[in-house]
Amino acid sequence: MPAPSALVVMGVSGSGKSTIAAALARRIGGAYIDADDLHSDEARVKMAAGTPLTDADRAPWLQKVAERIDAASAEGRRVIVACSALRRAYRDALRQDAETPVFFVHLHGEPAVLAARLGVRTEHFMPATLLASQLATLEPLGDDERGMVVDIAGDPDAIVDTVATAIPA
């Protein structure tokens, strides 16, 4: 199986996806994409109001993410994406819609740690009240999915070190 050209840093809100993905992109010289930037205005309004997105809401968003992965990968660089990718079906959609091999990095943390992080975060459309919904939606990586699980309790630099040394070349 070919080395992945795309790394999707996944997890629930507050797990540090954007922080870790951006730092990882800097470390390995990859292109960084924050999938949150690709949500429609309607989806942002829905989430800001505390309403979880449906699969129908997510389908066009996931398609945009896959298109951005392929566009960035076409430039010959690895692509690092911060994207929740909570359900297997969402990860399957990214794998199927992107022509680029994908490796998932699941940032996992205890609910109390996640809630504390969300409690101090400002200026983000995703309210802390949706954490329980996200945790209920989250499906861990399957044994047949290319990826790894990383505990978020550590320092961000240590997490990036762990991922950078573990990802397939």
C-alpha positions as a Markdown table, in Angstrom:
| # | Residue | x | y | z |
|---|---|---|---|---|
| 1 | Met | 0.0 | 0.0 | 0.0 |
| 2 | Pro | 1.4 | 3.4 | -0.9 |
| 3 | Ala | 2.6 | 5.9 | 1.8 |
| 4 | Pro | -0.2 | 8.3 | 2.6 |
| 5 | Ser | 0.0 | 11.7 | 1.0 |
| 6 | Ala | -2.7 | 13.0 | 3.3 |
| 7 | Leu | -2.8 | 12.9 | 7.1 |
| 8 | Val | -6.2 | 13.7 | 8.6 |
| 9 | Val | -5.9 | 14.8 | 12.2 |
| 10 | Met | -9.3 | 13.8 | 13.6 |
| 11 | Gly | -11.2 | 14.0 | 16.9 |
| 12 | Val | -14.0 | 15.8 | 18.7 |
| 13 | Ser | -14.1 | 19.5 | 19.3 |
| 14 | Gly | -11.4 | 20.6 | 21.8 |
| 15 | Ser | -9.1 | 17.7 | 21.0 |
| 16 | Gly | -6.5 | 20.0 | 19.4 |
| 17 | Lys | -7.0 | 19.1 | 15.8 |
| 18 | Ser | -6.1 | 22.5 | 14.4 |
| 19 | Thr | -3.2 | 23.0 | 16.7 |
| 20 | Ile | -1.6 | 19.6 | 16.1 |
| 21 | Ala | -2.3 | 19.5 | 12.3 |
| 22 | Ala | -0.8 | 23.0 | 11.8 |
| 23 | Ala | 2.3 | 22.2 | 13.8 |
| 24 | Leu | 2.6 | 18.8 | 12.0 |
| 25 | Ala | 2.4 | 20.6 | 8.6 |
| 26 | Arg | 5.2 | 23.0 | 9.7 |
| 27 | Arg | 7.3 | 20.1 | 11.0 |
| 28 | Ile | 7.1 | 17.9 | 7.9 |
| 29 | Gly | 6.7 | 20.7 | 5.3 |
| 30 | Gly | 3.2 | 19.8 | 4.3 |
| 31 | Ala | 0.2 | 21.9 | 3.2 |
| 32 | Tyr | -2.3 | 22.6 | 6.0 |
| 33 | Ile | -6.0 | 22.5 | 5.6 |
| 34 | Asp | -8.5 | 23.3 | 8.4 |
| 35 | Ala | -11.8 | 21.5 | 7.3 |
| 36 | Asp | -13.7 | 23.9 | 9.6 |
| 37 | Asp | -13.0 | 26.6 | 7.0 |
| 38 | Leu | -14.9 | 24.6 | 4.4 |
| 39 | His | -18.2 | 24.4 | 6.3 |
| 40 | Ser | -21.1 | 26.2 | 4.6 |
| 41 | Asp | -22.5 | 29.3 | 6.3 |
| 42 | Glu | -25.7 | 27.3 | 7.0 |
| 43 | Ala | -23.8 | 24.6 | 8.8 |
| 44 | Arg | -21.9 | 27.1 | 10.9 |
| 45 | Val | -25.1 | 28.8 | 11.9 |
| 46 | Lys | -26.7 | 25.5 | 12.8 |
| 47 | Met | -23.7 | 24.4 | 15.0 |
| 48 | Ala | -23.5 | 27.9 | 16.6 |
| 49 | Ala | -27.1 | 27.4 | 17.6 |
| 50 | Gly | -26.2 | 24.2 | 19.3 |
| 51 | Thr | -27.7 | 21.9 | 16.7 |
| 52 | Pro | -25.6 | 18.9 | 15.6 |
| 53 | Leu | -25.1 | 18.5 | 11.9 |
| 54 | Thr | -26.8 | 15.6 | 10.1 |
| 55 | Asp | -25.1 | 13.3 | 7.6 |
| 56 | Ala | -26.8 | 15.2 | 4.8 |
| 57 | Asp | -25.3 | 18.4 | 6.2 |
| 58 | Arg | -21.8 | 16.8 | 6.2 |
| 59 | Ala | -21.8 | 15.2 | 2.8 |
| 60 | Pro | -21.0 | 18.3 | 0.7 |
| 61 | Trp | -18.5 | 19.4 | 3.3 |
| 62 | Leu | -16.7 | 16.1 | 3.2 |
| 63 | Gln | -16.6 | 16.3 | -0.6 |
| 64 | Lys | -15.0 | 19.8 | -0.4 |
| 65 | Val | -12.4 | 18.4 | 2.1 |
| 66 | Ala | -11.6 | 15.5 | -0.3 |
| 67 | Glu | -11.3 | 18.0 | -3.2 |
| 68 | Arg | -8.9 | 20.2 | -1.2 |
| 69 | Ile | -6.8 | 17.2 | -0.3 |
| 70 | Asp | -6.4 | 16.3 | -3.9 |
| 71 | Ala | -5.7 | 19.8 | -5.0 |
| 72 | Ala | -3.0 | 20.3 | -2.4 |
| 73 | Ser | -1.6 | 16.8 | -3.0 |
| 74 | Ala | -1.3 | 17.6 | -6.8 |
| 75 | Glu | 1.3 | 20.2 | -5.8 |
| 76 | Gly | 3.5 | 17.2 | -4.7 |
| 77 | Arg | 3.4 | 17.9 | -1.0 |
| 78 | Arg | 1.9 | 16.0 | 1.9 |
| 79 | Val | -1.4 | 17.4 | 3.1 |
| 80 | Ile | -2.3 | 17.7 | 6.7 |
| 81 | Val | -6.0 | 18.2 | 7.4 |
| 82 | Ala | -7.7 | 19.1 | 10.7 |
| 83 | Cys | -11.1 | 17.4 | 10.3 |
| 84 | Ser | -13.4 | 15.8 | 12.9 |
| 85 | Ala | -14.1 | 12.7 | 10.8 |
| 86 | Leu | -16.0 | 11.3 | 13.7 |
| 87 | Arg | -17.8 | 8.4 | 12.0 |
| 88 | Arg | -16.4 | 5.5 | 9.9 |
| 89 | Ala | -18.7 | 6.6 | 7.1 |
| 90 | Tyr | -17.1 | 10.1 | 7.1 |
| 91 | Arg | -13.7 | 8.6 | 6.9 |
| 92 | Asp | -14.8 | 6.2 | 4.2 |
| 93 | Ala | -16.1 | 9.2 | 2.2 |
| 94 | Leu | -12.8 | 10.9 | 2.5 |
| 95 | Arg | -10.9 | 7.8 | 1.5 |
| 96 | Gln | -13.2 | 7.2 | -1.4 |
| 97 | Asp | -13.6 | 10.8 | -2.7 |
| 98 | Ala | -9.9 | 11.7 | -2.3 |
| 99 | Glu | -7.6 | 10.1 | -4.9 |
| 100 | Thr | -4.8 | 10.6 | -2.4 |
| 101 | Pro | -4.0 | 7.8 | 0.2 |
| 102 | Val | -5.1 | 8.9 | 3.6 |
| 103 | Phe | -3.8 | 8.2 | 7.1 |
| 104 | Phe | -5.9 | 9.1 | 10.2 |
| 105 | Val | -4.4 | 10.5 | 13.4 |
| 106 | His | -7.2 | 10.3 | 16.1 |
| 107 | Leu | -6.6 | 12.7 | 18.9 |
| 108 | His | -8.3 | 11.1 | 21.9 |
| 109 | Gly | -8.9 | 12.6 | 25.3 |
| 110 | Glu | -10.9 | 12.2 | 28.4 |
| 111 | Pro | -14.3 | 14.0 | 28.4 |
| 112 | Ala | -13.3 | 16.2 | 31.4 |
| 113 | Val | -10.1 | 17.3 | 29.6 |
| 114 | Leu | -12.1 | 18.1 | 26.4 |
| 115 | Ala | -14.7 | 20.0 | 28.4 |
| 116 | Ala | -12.1 | 22.1 | 30.2 |
| 117 | Arg | -10.5 | 23.0 | 26.9 |
| 118 | Leu | -13.8 | 24.0 | 25.4 |
| 119 | Gly | -14.6 | 26.1 | 28.4 |
| 120 | Val | -11.7 | 28.4 | 27.8 |
| 121 | Arg | -11.9 | 28.6 | 24.0 |
| 122 | Thr | -13.4 | 31.7 | 22.6 |
| 123 | Glu | -14.4 | 32.9 | 19.1 |
| 124 | His | -15.2 | 29.5 | 17.7 |
| 125 | Phe | -18.6 | 28.6 | 16.1 |
| 126 | Met | -18.7 | 25.2 | 17.8 |
| 127 | Pro | -20.2 | 25.5 | 21.3 |
| 128 | Ala | -19.1 | 23.4 | 24.2 |
| 129 | Thr | -22.7 | 22.1 | 24.5 |
| 130 | Leu | -22.2 | 19.9 | 21.4 |
| 131 | Leu | -19.3 | 17.9 | 23.0 |
| 132 | Ala | -21.7 | 15.2 | 24.3 |
| 133 | Ser | -23.2 | 14.9 | 20.8 |
| 134 | Gln | -19.8 | 14.6 | 19.3 |
| 135 | Leu | -18.6 | 12.0 | 21.8 |
| 136 | Ala | -21.8 | 10.0 | 21.1 |
| 137 | Thr | -21.2 | 10.2 | 17.4 |
| 138 | Leu | -17.4 | 9.3 | 17.6 |
| 139 | Glu | -16.6 | 5.9 | 16.2 |
| 140 | Pro | -13.0 | 4.8 | 16.9 |
| 141 | Leu | -10.7 | 3.8 | 14.1 |
| 142 | Gly | -11.3 | 0.3 | 13.0 |
| 143 | Asp | -8.5 | -2.3 | 12.8 |
| 144 | Asp | -8.7 | -2.1 | 9.0 |
| 145 | Glu | -8.3 | 1.7 | 8.9 |
| 146 | Arg | -4.8 | 3.2 | 8.3 |
| 147 | Gly | -4.2 | 5.4 | 11.3 |
| 148 | Met | -3.1 | 5.8 | 14.9 |
| 149 | Val | -4.6 | 7.0 | 18.2 |
| 150 | Val | -2.8 | 9.6 | 20.2 |
| 151 | Asp | -3.6 | 10.8 | 23.7 |
| 152 | Ile | -4.1 | 14.5 | 23.9 |
| 153 | Ala | -2.9 | 14.8 | 27.6 |
| 154 | Gly | 0.6 | 15.5 | 26.5 |
| 155 | Asp | 2.3 | 18.7 | 25.4 |
| 156 | Pro | 1.5 | 19.7 | 21.8 |
| 157 | Asp | 5.1 | 19.4 | 20.8 |
| 158 | Ala | 5.4 | 15.9 | 22.2 |
| 159 | Ile | 2.2 | 14.9 | 20.4 |
| 160 | Val | 3.6 | 16.3 | 17.1 |
| 161 | Asp | 6.9 | 14.4 | 17.8 |
| 162 | Thr | 4.9 | 11.1 | 18.4 |
| 163 | Val | 2.9 | 11.5 | 15.1 |
| 164 | Ala | 5.9 | 12.7 | 13.0 |
| 165 | Thr | 8.0 | 9.7 | 14.0 |
| 166 | Ala | 5.1 | 7.2 | 13.6 |
| 167 | Ile | 3.6 | 8.1 | 10.3 |
| 168 | Pro | 4.5 | 6.0 | 7.3 |
| 169 | Ala | 7.2 | 7.5 | 5.1 |
